[in-house]
Each structure stands twice: as structure tokens, then as C-alpha cells.
Amino acid sequence: MEKIKILFVCLGNICRSPAAEEIMRQLVKREGLSSRIEVDSAGTYGGHAGDLPDPRMRRAARARGYELASRSRRITEDDFREFDLIVVMDDSNYERAYRLAPSPEEADKIRRMTAFCRCHQATYVPDPYYEGARGFELVLDLLEDACSGLLEDLKNGMLRLKR
């Protein structure tokens, strides 16, 4: 496996995508693949740029052993050249990322997070921002499932990445 760079994307980069970034980072580390798989996160909206993840998400994630410390940033055209895979949380983020892609080939790097779920049958990862504690728990459940599936696909060579 060559080095693979994955960017997780949600709206503000303060709930779903930083949680996915840290979950995936821990899974990759546990498998001894940190030198081969790099992860980051971004948002399609830049209004939270420089902010830490939402305190409610950090609290819910911490209870599961995840420390969310990345700073929010907005996805850029350069991200499409730098990353091999752009993993979005919902259809709205898919459309925004697709419109930002500098070429059709770069747009082919976009995948939906729930496509990697093995245990949950969801079509998107809901935004927990306006939800209560259960919303954050559901998001973490979906992200743990999808990150495990994504890593499994990468390890088994089932995910075809264009380079």
C-alpha cells in the first residue's frame, strides 16, 4: 500500500469531520499504518476557521477515548490535489465539494462516509449541532463503523484510488 491521504469533510469542521479524523487516526495507529495513511479534516463552510471542535462533540468523543484537538479550516481546491480521498458526511457536503473540485478527475476522489458502514444502514452522517447528546452518540457510532470499514477496504485493496 502506497501512502494514502484522506480528508474528512463536513459543514463547519467542528463536529463530524474532526471526529472522523481522530477515530481514523487511532484505528490507523492501532494497525501500525501511521506511516502509510495520513488523515485530516475540513469543512465546506469557513465560519468556524481556527476553532476547536464543538465542546459537546469533544466531550462525547473523550468519553470514548478520542481527543479532538484539530482546528477548523475550510476545504480548498488544493486539497483535491493533495489528498487521494475526500470523504464527505452528507449530500450537501458532497455537492459543495463536487462544485469546488478543479476537474472531473479530482471530483472522482469524493466518497460518502456511510458507503463504508458495515453495521449501520444510513445514507448520511447527520449533523449533531442542533441535536442533544443522543445526536453526538449516533454520529460517533456511525463514524466508528464507517472508519473501520474504510480501513478494511484500504487494507484489502478494495478501494480503487486514482493517483
Buried (B, 14 or more C-beta within 10 A) or exposed (E): EEEBBBBBBBBBBBBBBBBBBBBBBBBBEEBEBEEBBBBBBBBBBBEBBEBBBBEBBBEBBEEBEBEBEBBBBBBEEEBBEEBBBBBBBBEBBBEBBBEBBEEEEBBBBBBBBBEBBEEBEBEBBBBBBEBEEEBBBBBBBBBBBBBBBBBBBBBEEEBEBEE
